[in-house]
Amino acid sequence: MLKYNPNLKQSARRLRKEMTPSERKLWARLRTRQLMDTQFYRQKPIGNYIVDFYAPKSKLVVWT
């Protein structure tokens, strides 16, 4: 499990609610595993950062 700063949890939740139109379009594809059957998480706290999208199996981060 990746360590994260617990103080970022509320900020990540807020960012999930306030996604940009581009993030919404990308998330519409990623959330249903339409990209190589890979599970993604959105606005995920990792360390002291909040990444936009994260695929744990492939260790892929998308940060816009």
VENCOR-V994582 format. One record per run of one state. SS is the DSSP state (alpha for helix, beta for strand, coil for the rest). FROM is the first residue (numbers start at 1). LEN is the number of residues. If there is no record, write none. Layout:
BEGIN
ss & from & len
SS & FROM & LEN
SS & FROM & LEN
END
This chain:
BEGIN
ss & from & len
coil & 1 & 3
beta & 4 & 1
coil & 5 & 1
alpha & 6 & 12
coil & 18 & 3
alpha & 21 & 10
coil & 31 & 10
beta & 41 & 7
coil & 48 & 1
beta & 49 & 7
coil & 56 & 4
beta & 60 & 3
coil & 63 & 2
END
